[in-house]
Amino acid sequence: MAEIVNLRRFRKQKARENAEKTAEQNRIDFGRSKAERSLSEAEREKAKRHVEGHRLSRDDEPEPA
């Protein structure tokens, strides 16, 4: 005889497996460690300071008349 399968449980288990596969792929694609995020933030701030330091005129200073 064939094994009796509860379809509701089967569908839920299948959905859990699909969700876990998706989550694993997202962790690979989008996940970054705290060190990587802080390094990126530091690099962004350094680049911002570099650009601001090389501006010819600043927006907060009045132009000479």
PDB file with SEQRES, HELIX, SHEET and CRYST1 records, atoms N, CA, C and O in Angstrom:
SEQRES   1 A   65  MET ALA GLU ILE VAL ASN LEU ARG ARG PHE ARG LYS GLN          
SEQRES   2 A   65  LYS ALA ARG GLU ASN ALA GLU LYS THR ALA GLU GLN ASN          
SEQRES   3 A   65  ARG ILE ASP PHE GLY ARG SER LYS ALA GLU ARG SER LEU          
SEQRES   4 A   65  SER GLU ALA GLU ARG GLU LYS ALA LYS ARG HIS VAL GLU          
SEQRES   5 A   65  GLY HIS ARG LEU SER ARG ASP ASP GLU PRO GLU PRO ALA          
HELIX    1 AA1 LEU A    7  PHE A   30  1                                  24    
HELIX    2 AA2 LYS A   34  GLY A   53  1                                  20    
CRYST1    1.000    1.000    1.000  90.00  90.00  90.00 P 1           1          
ATOM      1  N   MET A   1       0.834  -1.192   0.000  1.00  0.00           N  
ATOM      2  CA  MET A   1       0.000   0.000   0.000  1.00  0.00           C  
ATOM      3  C   MET A   1       0.875   1.250   0.000  1.00  0.00           C  
ATOM      4  O   MET A   1       2.030   1.233   0.425  1.00  0.00           O  
ATOM      5  N   ALA A   2       0.286   2.320  -0.487  1.00  0.00           N  
ATOM      6  CA  ALA A   2       1.003   3.593  -0.536  1.00  0.00           C  
ATOM      7  C   ALA A   2       0.958   4.274   0.827  1.00  0.00           C  
ATOM      8  O   ALA A   2       0.038   4.071   1.619  1.00  0.00           O  
ATOM      9  N   GLU A   3       1.965   5.075   1.069  1.00  0.00           N  
ATOM     10  CA  GLU A   3       2.012   5.820   2.336  1.00  0.00           C  
ATOM     11  C   GLU A   3       1.018   6.976   2.280  1.00  0.00           C  
ATOM     12  O   GLU A   3       0.926   7.683   1.276  1.00  0.00           O  
ATOM     13  N   ILE A   4       0.286   7.156   3.356  1.00  0.00           N  
ATOM     14  CA  ILE A   4      -0.694   8.243   3.432  1.00  0.00           C  
ATOM     15  C   ILE A   4       0.063   9.524   3.802  1.00  0.00           C  
ATOM     16  O   ILE A   4       0.844   9.549   4.754  1.00  0.00           O  
ATOM     17  N   VAL A   5      -0.186  10.580   3.031  1.00  0.00           N  
ATOM     18  CA  VAL A   5       0.519  11.846   3.224  1.00  0.00           C  
ATOM     19  C   VAL A   5      -0.497  12.941   3.505  1.00  0.00           C  
ATOM     20  O   VAL A   5      -1.494  13.084   2.797  1.00  0.00           O  
ATOM     21  N   ASN A   6      -0.225  13.701   4.541  1.00  0.00           N  
ATOM     22  CA  ASN A   6      -1.065  14.848   4.842  1.00  0.00           C  
ATOM     23  C   ASN A   6      -0.607  15.991   3.928  1.00  0.00           C  
ATOM     24  O   ASN A   6       0.505  16.500   4.071  1.00  0.00           O  
ATOM     25  N   LEU A   7      -1.461  16.385   3.000  1.00  0.00           N  
ATOM     26  CA  LEU A   7      -1.071  17.387   2.008  1.00  0.00           C  
ATOM     27  C   LEU A   7      -0.784  18.746   2.630  1.00  0.00           C  
ATOM     28  O   LEU A   7       0.105  19.463   2.169  1.00  0.00           O  
ATOM     29  N   ARG A   8      -1.523  19.106   3.668  1.00  0.00           N  
ATOM     30  CA  ARG A   8      -1.300  20.390   4.327  1.00  0.00           C  
ATOM     31  C   ARG A   8       0.112  20.438   4.912  1.00  0.00           C  
ATOM     32  O   ARG A   8       0.829  21.422   4.730  1.00  0.00           O  
ATOM     33  N   ARG A   9       0.509  19.378   5.613  1.00  0.00           N  
ATOM     34  CA  ARG A   9       1.864  19.326   6.179  1.00  0.00           C  
ATOM     35  C   ARG A   9       2.920  19.325   5.077  1.00  0.00           C  
ATOM     36  O   ARG A   9       3.961  19.972   5.199  1.00  0.00           O  
ATOM     37  N   PHE A  10       2.645  18.601   4.015  1.00  0.00           N  
ATOM     38  CA  PHE A  10       3.586  18.536   2.904  1.00  0.00           C  
ATOM     39  C   PHE A  10       3.780  19.922   2.294  1.00  0.00           C  
ATOM     40  O   PHE A  10       4.912  20.333   2.035  1.00  0.00           O  
ATOM     41  N   ARG A  11       2.685  20.644   2.062  1.00  0.00           N  
ATOM     42  CA  ARG A  11       2.792  21.992   1.480  1.00  0.00           C  
ATOM     43  C   ARG A  11       3.528  22.941   2.408  1.00  0.00           C  
ATOM     44  O   ARG A  11       4.352  23.738   1.960  1.00  0.00           O  
ATOM     45  N   LYS A  12       3.233  22.860   3.709  1.00  0.00           N  
ATOM     46  CA  LYS A  12       3.929  23.731   4.674  1.00  0.00           C  
ATOM     47  C   LYS A  12       5.425  23.422   4.714  1.00  0.00           C  
ATOM     48  O   LYS A  12       6.248  24.337   4.748  1.00  0.00           O  
ATOM     49  N   GLN A  13       5.775  22.143   4.710  1.00  0.00           N  
ATOM     50  CA  GLN A  13       7.190  21.769   4.721  1.00  0.00           C  
ATOM     51  C   GLN A  13       7.892  22.253   3.457  1.00  0.00           C  
ATOM     52  O   GLN A  13       9.013  22.757   3.519  1.00  0.00           O  
ATOM     53  N   LYS A  14       7.234  22.101   2.319  1.00  0.00           N  
ATOM     54  CA  LYS A  14       7.797  22.555   1.052  1.00  0.00           C  
ATOM     55  C   LYS A  14       7.990  24.076   1.073  1.00  0.00           C  
ATOM     56  O   LYS A  14       9.012  24.580   0.606  1.00  0.00           O  
ATOM     57  N   ALA A  15       7.003  24.804   1.618  1.00  0.00           N  
ATOM     58  CA  ALA A  15       7.109  26.264   1.707  1.00  0.00           C  
ATOM     59  C   ALA A  15       8.268  26.664   2.617  1.00  0.00           C  
ATOM     60  O   ALA A  15       8.996  27.611   2.316  1.00  0.00           O  
ATOM     61  N   ARG A  16       8.443  25.941   3.735  1.00  0.00           N  
ATOM     62  CA  ARG A  16       9.560  26.240   4.641  1.00  0.00           C  
ATOM     63  C   ARG A  16      10.905  26.019   3.948  1.00  0.00           C  
ATOM     64  O   ARG A  16      11.826  26.823   4.094  1.00  0.00           O  
ATOM     65  N   GLU A  17      11.011  24.941   3.205  1.00  0.00           N  
ATOM     66  CA  GLU A  17      12.258  24.654   2.489  1.00  0.00           C  
ATOM     67  C   GLU A  17      12.548  25.730   1.444  1.00  0.00           C  
ATOM     68  O   GLU A  17      13.691  26.167   1.304  1.00  0.00           O  
ATOM     69  N   ASN A  18      11.521  26.158   0.711  1.00  0.00           N  
ATOM     70  CA  ASN A  18      11.712  27.219  -0.277  1.00  0.00           C  
ATOM     71  C   ASN A  18      12.104  28.529   0.390  1.00  0.00           C  
ATOM     72  O   ASN A  18      12.969  29.250  -0.108  1.00  0.00           O  
ATOM     73  N   ALA A  19      11.463  28.842   1.528  1.00  0.00           N  
ATOM     74  CA  ALA A  19      11.793  30.078   2.247  1.00  0.00           C  
ATOM     75  C   ALA A  19      13.229  30.027   2.751  1.00  0.00           C  
ATOM     76  O   ALA A  19      13.932  31.037   2.704  1.00  0.00           O  
ATOM     77  N   GLU A  20      13.675  28.878   3.229  1.00  0.00           N  
ATOM     78  CA  GLU A  20      15.048  28.749   3.714  1.00  0.00           C  
ATOM     79  C   GLU A  20      16.053  28.906   2.579  1.00  0.00           C  
ATOM     80  O   GLU A  20      17.104  29.521   2.764  1.00  0.00           O  
ATOM     81  N   LYS A  21      15.744  28.359   1.414  1.00  0.00           N  
ATOM     82  CA  LYS A  21      16.625  28.531   0.262  1.00  0.00           C  
ATOM     83  C   LYS A  21      16.727  30.000  -0.133  1.00  0.00           C  
ATOM     84  O   LYS A  21      17.813  30.504  -0.419  1.00  0.00           O  
ATOM     85  N   THR A  22      15.587  30.675  -0.145  1.00  0.00           N  
ATOM     86  CA  THR A  22      15.569  32.100  -0.477  1.00  0.00           C  
ATOM     87  C   THR A  22      16.353  32.906   0.552  1.00  0.00           C  
ATOM     88  O   THR A  22      17.120  33.800   0.194  1.00  0.00           O  
ATOM     89  N   ALA A  23      16.156  32.587   1.837  1.00  0.00           N  
ATOM     90  CA  ALA A  23      16.861  33.301   2.899  1.00  0.00           C  
ATOM     91  C   ALA A  23      18.367  33.085   2.793  1.00  0.00           C  
ATOM     92  O   ALA A  23      19.144  34.021   2.985  1.00  0.00           O  
ATOM     93  N   GLU A  24      18.773  31.879   2.494  1.00  0.00           N  
ATOM     94  CA  GLU A  24      20.200  31.592   2.350  1.00  0.00           C  
ATOM     95  C   GLU A  24      20.804  32.388   1.201  1.00  0.00           C  
ATOM     96  O   GLU A  24      21.903  32.931   1.322  1.00  0.00           O  
ATOM     97  N   GLN A  25      20.088  32.453   0.098  1.00  0.00           N  
ATOM     98  CA  GLN A  25      20.581  33.219  -1.055  1.00  0.00           C  
ATOM     99  C   GLN A  25      20.654  34.705  -0.717  1.00  0.00           C  
ATOM    100  O   GLN A  25      21.602  35.382  -1.115  1.00  0.00           O  
ATOM    101  N   ASN A  26      19.664  35.218   0.013  1.00  0.00           N  
ATOM    102  CA  ASN A  26      19.683  36.620   0.410  1.00  0.00           C  
ATOM    103  C   ASN A  26      20.844  36.911   1.357  1.00  0.00           C  
ATOM    104  O   ASN A  26      21.471  37.967   1.266  1.00  0.00           O  
ATOM    105  N   ARG A  27      21.128  35.988   2.256  1.00  0.00           N  
ATOM    106  CA  ARG A  27      22.276  36.193   3.154  1.00  0.00           C  
ATOM    107  C   ARG A  27      23.566  36.271   2.358  1.00  0.00           C  
ATOM    108  O   ARG A  27      24.453  37.062   2.683  1.00  0.00           O  
ATOM    109  N   ILE A  28      23.677  35.456   1.319  1.00  0.00           N  
ATOM    110  CA  ILE A  28      24.874  35.489   0.479  1.00  0.00           C  
ATOM    111  C   ILE A  28      24.938  36.794  -0.310  1.00  0.00           C  
ATOM    112  O   ILE A  28      25.993  37.424  -0.394  1.00  0.00           O  
ATOM    113  N   ASP A  29      23.808  37.197  -0.887  1.00  0.00           N  
ATOM    114  CA  ASP A  29      23.782  38.373  -1.753  1.00  0.00           C  
ATOM    115  C   ASP A  29      23.890  39.684  -0.981  1.00  0.00           C  
ATOM    116  O   ASP A  29      24.628  40.580  -1.391  1.00  0.00           O  
ATOM    117  N   PHE A  30      23.167  39.810   0.126  1.00  0.00           N  
ATOM    118  CA  PHE A  30      23.036  41.105   0.782  1.00  0.00           C  
ATOM    119  C   PHE A  30      23.694  41.186   2.147  1.00  0.00           C  
ATOM    120  O   PHE A  30      23.893  42.284   2.667  1.00  0.00           O  
ATOM    121  N   GLY A  31      24.027  40.082   2.721  1.00  0.00           N  
ATOM    122  CA  GLY A  31      24.562  40.080   4.078  1.00  0.00           C  
ATOM    123  C   GLY A  31      25.994  40.578   4.123  1.00  0.00           C  
ATOM    124  O   GLY A  31      26.836  40.160   3.328  1.00  0.00           O  
ATOM    125  N   ARG A  32      26.260  41.466   5.052  1.00  0.00           N  
ATOM    126  CA  ARG A  32      27.622  41.939   5.275  1.00  0.00           C  
ATOM    127  C   ARG A  32      27.856  41.974   6.773  1.00  0.00           C  
ATOM    128  O   ARG A  32      26.930  42.216   7.547  1.00  0.00           O  
ATOM    129  N   SER A  33      29.065  41.738   7.173  1.00  0.00           N  
ATOM    130  CA  SER A  33      29.378  41.764   8.593  1.00  0.00           C  
ATOM    131  C   SER A  33      29.419  43.209   9.070  1.00  0.00           C  
ATOM    132  O   SER A  33      29.481  44.144   8.272  1.00  0.00           O  
ATOM    133  N   LYS A  34      29.384  43.369  10.383  1.00  0.00           N  
ATOM    134  CA  LYS A  34      29.426  44.704  10.970  1.00  0.00           C  
ATOM    135  C   LYS A  34      30.733  45.411  10.600  1.00  0.00           C  
ATOM    136  O   LYS A  34      30.738  46.619  10.363  1.00  0.00           O  
ATOM    137  N   ALA A  35      31.813  44.680  10.552  1.00  0.00           N  
ATOM    138  CA  ALA A  35      33.108  45.258  10.185  1.00  0.00           C  
ATOM    139  C   ALA A  35      33.079  45.778   8.746  1.00  0.00           C  
ATOM    140  O   ALA A  35      33.609  46.851   8.459  1.00  0.00           O  
ATOM    141  N   GLU A  36      32.466  45.023   7.854  1.00  0.00           N  
ATOM    142  CA  GLU A  36      32.373  45.472   6.463  1.00  0.00           C  
ATOM    143  C   GLU A  36      31.513  46.719   6.342  1.00  0.00           C  
ATOM    144  O   GLU A  36      31.849  47.636   5.592  1.00  0.00           O  
ATOM    145  N   ARG A  37      30.391  46.760   7.085  1.00  0.00           N  
ATOM    146  CA  ARG A  37      29.535  47.949   7.036  1.00  0.00           C  
ATOM    147  C   ARG A  37      30.250  49.169   7.601  1.00  0.00           C  
ATOM    148  O   ARG A  37      30.158  50.256   7.029  1.00  0.00           O  
ATOM    149  N   SER A  38      30.957  49.009   8.708  1.00  0.00           N  
ATOM    150  CA  SER A  38      31.652  50.155   9.302  1.00  0.00           C  
ATOM    151  C   SER A  38      32.803  50.617   8.409  1.00  0.00           C  
ATOM    152  O   SER A  38      33.072  51.815   8.327  1.00  0.00           O  
ATOM    153  N   LEU A  39      33.482  49.695   7.746  1.00  0.00           N  
ATOM    154  CA  LEU A  39      34.548  50.064   6.821  1.00  0.00           C  
ATOM    155  C   LEU A  39      33.986  50.867   5.653  1.00  0.00           C  
ATOM    156  O   LEU A  39      34.574  51.870   5.248  1.00  0.00           O  
ATOM    157  N   SER A  40      32.857  50.432   5.114  1.00  0.00           N  
ATOM    158  CA  SER A  40      32.225  51.161   4.010  1.00  0.00           C  
ATOM    159  C   SER A  40      31.820  52.563   4.458  1.00  0.00           C  
ATOM    160  O   SER A  40      32.016  53.536   3.729  1.00  0.00           O  
ATOM    161  N   GLU A  41      31.260  52.659   5.648  1.00  0.00           N  
ATOM    162  CA  GLU A  41      30.853  53.965   6.174  1.00  0.00           C  
ATOM    163  C   GLU A  41      32.063  54.878   6.355  1.00  0.00           C  
ATOM    164  O   GLU A  41      31.995  56.064   6.031  1.00  0.00           O  
ATOM    165  N   ALA A  42      33.167  54.341   6.870  1.00  0.00           N  
ATOM    166  CA  ALA A  42      34.387  55.133   7.052  1.00  0.00           C  
ATOM    167  C   ALA A  42      34.932  55.603   5.707  1.00  0.00           C  
ATOM    168  O   ALA A  42      35.363  56.749   5.581  1.00  0.00           O  
ATOM    169  N   GLU A  43      34.917  54.737   4.713  1.00  0.00           N  
ATOM    170  CA  GLU A  43      35.392  55.119   3.380  1.00  0.00           C  
ATOM    171  C   GLU A  43      34.520  56.206   2.776  1.00  0.00           C  
ATOM    172  O   GLU A  43      35.026  57.128   2.137  1.00  0.00           O  
ATOM    173  N   ARG A  44      33.197  56.102   2.978  1.00  0.00           N  
ATOM    174  CA  ARG A  44      32.281  57.129   2.469  1.00  0.00           C  
ATOM    175  C   ARG A  44      32.544  58.481   3.138  1.00  0.00           C  
ATOM    176  O   ARG A  44      32.564  59.516   2.472  1.00  0.00           O  
ATOM    177  N   GLU A  45      32.742  58.463   4.450  1.00  0.00           N  
ATOM    178  CA  GLU A  45      33.017  59.704   5.173  1.00  0.00           C  
ATOM    179  C   GLU A  45      34.346  60.318   4.736  1.00  0.00           C  
ATOM    180  O   GLU A  45      34.446  61.535   4.582  1.00  0.00           O  
ATOM    181  N   LYS A  46      35.354  59.494   4.539  1.00  0.00           N  
ATOM    182  CA  LYS A  46      36.655  59.996   4.103  1.00  0.00           C  
ATOM    183  C   LYS A  46      36.539  60.635   2.718  1.00  0.00           C  
ATOM    184  O   LYS A  46      37.098  61.706   2.479  1.00  0.00           O  
ATOM    185  N   ALA A  47      35.817  59.982   1.809  1.00  0.00           N  
ATOM    186  CA  ALA A  47      35.633  60.533   0.468  1.00  0.00           C  
ATOM    187  C   ALA A  47      34.868  61.851   0.535  1.00  0.00           C  
ATOM    188  O   ALA A  47      35.185  62.788  -0.197  1.00  0.00           O  
ATOM    189  N   LYS A  48      33.874  61.930   1.398  1.00  0.00           N  
ATOM    190  CA  LYS A  48      33.093  63.160   1.550  1.00  0.00           C  
ATOM    191  C   LYS A  48      33.981  64.301   2.062  1.00  0.00           C  
ATOM    192  O   LYS A  48      33.914  65.421   1.555  1.00  0.00           O  
ATOM    193  N   ARG A  49      34.809  64.009   3.067  1.00  0.00           N  
ATOM    194  CA  ARG A  49      35.718  65.042   3.589  1.00  0.00           C  
ATOM    195  C   ARG A  49      36.727  65.466   2.531  1.00  0.00           C  
ATOM    196  O   ARG A  49      37.073  66.644   2.436  1.00  0.00           O  
ATOM    197  N   HIS A  50      37.192  64.523   1.747  1.00  0.00           N  
ATOM    198  CA  HIS A  50      38.159  64.820   0.691  1.00  0.00           C  
ATOM    199  C   HIS A  50      37.551  65.772  -0.345  1.00  0.00           C  
ATOM    200  O   HIS A  50      38.177  66.755  -0.743  1.00  0.00           O  
ATOM    201  N   VAL A  51      36.346  65.471  -0.766  1.00  0.00           N  
ATOM    202  CA  VAL A  51      35.678  66.317  -1.761  1.00  0.00           C  
ATOM    203  C   VAL A  51      35.392  67.698  -1.171  1.00  0.00           C  
ATOM    204  O   VAL A  51      35.624  68.712  -1.829  1.00  0.00           O  
ATOM    205  N   GLU A  52      34.896  67.741   0.051  1.00  0.00           N  
ATOM    206  CA  GLU A  52      34.594  69.025   0.691  1.00  0.00           C  
ATOM    207  C   GLU A  52      35.866  69.857   0.876  1.00  0.00           C  
ATOM    208  O   GLU A  52      35.820  71.084   0.789  1.00  0.00           O  
ATOM    209  N   GLY A  53      36.982  69.207   1.128  1.00  0.00           N  
ATOM    210  CA  GLY A  53      38.242  69.924   1.319  1.00  0.00           C  
ATOM    211  C   GLY A  53      38.785  70.521   0.030  1.00  0.00           C  
ATOM    212  O   GLY A  53      39.616  71.428   0.082  1.00  0.00           O  
ATOM    213  N   HIS A  54      38.347  70.048  -1.102  1.00  0.00           N  
ATOM    214  CA  HIS A  54      38.836  70.536  -2.381  1.00  0.00           C  
ATOM    215  C   HIS A  54      37.842  71.428  -3.110  1.00  0.00           C  
ATOM    216  O   HIS A  54      38.051  71.761  -4.276  1.00  0.00           O  
ATOM    217  N   ARG A  55      36.782  71.811  -2.449  1.00  0.00           N  
ATOM    218  CA  ARG A  55      35.804  72.707  -3.075  1.00  0.00           C  
ATOM    219  C   ARG A  55      36.396  74.103  -3.200  1.00  0.00           C  
ATOM    220  O   ARG A  55      37.160  74.538  -2.339  1.00  0.00           O  
ATOM    221  N   LEU A  56      36.049  74.791  -4.257  1.00  0.00           N  
ATOM    222  CA  LEU A  56      36.564  76.144  -4.457  1.00  0.00           C  
ATOM    223  C   LEU A  56      35.819  77.151  -3.591  1.00  0.00           C  
ATOM    224  O   LEU A  56      36.430  78.082  -3.066  1.00  0.00           O  
ATOM    225  N   SER A  57      34.543  76.984  -3.437  1.00  0.00           N  
ATOM    226  CA  SER A  57      33.775  77.860  -2.553  1.00  0.00           C  
ATOM    227  C   SER A  57      32.792  77.008  -1.772  1.00  0.00           C  
ATOM    228  O   SER A  57      32.341  75.962  -2.240  1.00  0.00           O  
ATOM    229  N   ARG A  58      32.471  77.467  -0.587  1.00  0.00           N  
ATOM    230  CA  ARG A  58      31.541  76.723   0.255  1.00  0.00           C  
ATOM    231  C   ARG A  58      30.182  77.411   0.212  1.00  0.00           C  
ATOM    232  O   ARG A  58      30.087  78.625   0.031  1.00  0.00           O  
ATOM    233  N   ASP A  59      29.136  76.611   0.383  1.00  0.00           N  
ATOM    234  CA  ASP A  59      27.785  77.167   0.331  1.00  0.00           C  
ATOM    235  C   ASP A  59      27.474  78.047   1.529  1.00  0.00           C  
ATOM    236  O   ASP A  59      26.661  78.964   1.413  1.00  0.00           O  
ATOM    237  N   ASP A  60      28.101  77.795   2.694  1.00  0.00           N  
ATOM    238  CA  ASP A  60      27.773  78.566   3.885  1.00  0.00           C  
ATOM    239  C   ASP A  60      28.553  79.888   3.994  1.00  0.00           C  
ATOM    240  O   ASP A  60      28.251  80.694   4.875  1.00  0.00           O  
ATOM    241  N   GLU A  61      29.533  80.129   3.135  1.00  0.00           N  
ATOM    242  CA  GLU A  61      30.289  81.387   3.166  1.00  0.00           C  
ATOM    243  C   GLU A  61      29.716  82.372   2.159  1.00  0.00           C  
ATOM    244  O   GLU A  61      29.388  81.984   1.037  1.00  0.00           O  
ATOM    245  N   PRO A  62      29.590  83.630   2.537  1.00  0.00           N  
ATOM    246  CA  PRO A  62      29.111  84.626   1.571  1.00  0.00           C  
ATOM    247  C   PRO A  62      30.172  84.894   0.513  1.00  0.00           C  
ATOM    248  O   PRO A  62      31.370  84.840   0.792  1.00  0.00           O  
ATOM    249  N   GLU A  63      29.727  85.180  -0.687  1.00  0.00           N  
ATOM    250  CA  GLU A  63      30.661  85.470  -1.775  1.00  0.00           C  
ATOM    251  C   GLU A  63      31.229  86.864  -1.607  1.00  0.00           C  
ATOM    252  O   GLU A  63      30.507  87.771  -1.191  1.00  0.00           O  
ATOM    253  N   PRO A  64      32.514  87.063  -1.921  1.00  0.00           N  
ATOM    254  CA  PRO A  64      33.108  88.414  -1.805  1.00  0.00           C  
ATOM    255  C   PRO A  64      32.472  89.344  -2.848  1.00  0.00           C  
ATOM    256  O   PRO A  64      32.204  88.954  -3.984  1.00  0.00           O  
ATOM    257  N   ALA A  65      32.247  90.577  -2.417  1.00  0.00           N  
ATOM    258  CA  ALA A  65      31.587  91.531  -3.310  1.00  0.00           C  
ATOM    259  C   ALA A  65      32.550  92.328  -4.131  1.00  0.00           C  
ATOM    260  O   ALA A  65      32.133  93.169  -4.927  1.00  0.00           O  
TER     261      ALA A  65                                                      
END                                                                             
